[in-house]
Amino acid sequence: MLEIVTPESVGMDSAQLARVSEHLTKRYIQPGKIPGSITLVSRGGKACYLDVQGQRDLERGTAMAEDSIVRIYSMSKPITSLAMMTLLERGLFSLDDPVHRFIPSWRDLGVWTAGSYPLFATEPCKRAMTIRDLFMHTSGLTYDFLRSSNIDYAYRKQQIGNPQPGYTLQDMVDQLASMPLEFSPGERWNYSLATDVLGHLVEVISGQSLPDYLRTVIFEPLGMVDTSFEIAPTQAARFASCYERNLNRELVLNDDGQDSRFTSPSFYSGGGGLLSTVGDYYRFCQMLLGGGTLEGTRIIGSRTLEFMTCNHLPGDEDLAVMATGGFSESAYEGVGFGLGFAVKLDPVGNGYPGSTGSFFWGGLASTLFWIDPVEELVVIFMTQLMPSSTFNFRGQLENIIYGALR
């Protein structure tokens, strides 16, 4: 269990932080909008606030606990991105390498111009898709759930990236080889399966499976004992159920978040397949805040990590200029994107008080984190409500928590 110091000992106000619990209780848990939640705040490497409330399983009446295991969905993306960058530090690829160097079937990808599945008209890409494009979501790939184009409709018809018995990362990249891109790589930003493709590249370049590489390079060195792609029998009692709201705004179990997809999987989604706990993810975040090290163990170089958390969008633009489509785990205004993380460029434009240079992301079941290097602040919020666009937890927590800084 985490050791919690007093907020005042790290320059924060305990009365103000207590408003986090009050806010979540009165606005979300008592009205039945979410089943339960875990909120962790740390400053200067010391956890100073932990709020655990509500239930992890409404049907069984089991309480949410600090060691509850949750689906972190797209909070897997920073982990997979970091794993890929450890291979960059070994000199095994360059960011500007074309993706078809490692996936030859992608050499002749085309860009959609007209038509619908399965009859598409395409034109050649203006330039080859690079590995940097995959990190940045400027690849031209998409997600089936975005429901904004003929391409994501084709993904749904083909079930691209959806876990099925026997389905693998290789199957996914083979399917994508026959799909048009939404746009020529580098021209726009679109949330996509790109990080799942990075997970495939981790396997191709390292010669290990993605679970093995993550375990040996990140999870075991950091002591992340409950983070993996599957739930073990010994962990099942701690596994939180996942919910959505029906038409009557009542919480019901979400089919996509049920246990079966996390039992002996064959598809390892580097973009959204991991399970974790608040304690494990805190160790990952502390390593990031520490410039790539935790308790004397270095996972990645400090300059590499600094490079990852810079805005890499062309012309230092923000997502409001570059993004197409309407879904991501971030507001677009005042926010750039690096190599696996969103990056706050302009707090005023963004509308929330986090420092310039803060980096963050979230997950489909409404989990979120952010790291503020200026204030040495780490915040992690866990619940299990899909989709993450239902409520603005990030903005609300940012307003409350920054109000506690002294």
ABEGO torsion letter per residue (X at the ends): XBBBBBAAAAGBBAAAAAAAAAAAAAAAAAAGABABBBBBBBBGGBBABBBBBEBABAAAGBBBBAABBBBAEAAAAAAAAAAAAAAAAAGABBAABBAAAABAAAAABBBBABEBOABBBBBBBABBBBAAAAAAGAAGBBBAAAGABAAAAAAAAAGBGBBBBGBBAAAAAAAAAABBBABBBGABBBBBAAAAAAAAAAAAAAGBBAAAAAAAAAAAAAGBAABBABBBAAAAAABBBBBBBBAAGBBBBBAAABAAAABGBABBBAAAABBBBAAAAAAAAAAAAAGGBBGGBBABBAAAAAAAABBABBGGBBAAAABBEABBABBABGBBBBBGBBBBABAAAAGBABBBGBBBBBBAAGBBBBBBAAAGBBBBBBBBBOBAAABBAAAAAAAAAAAABX
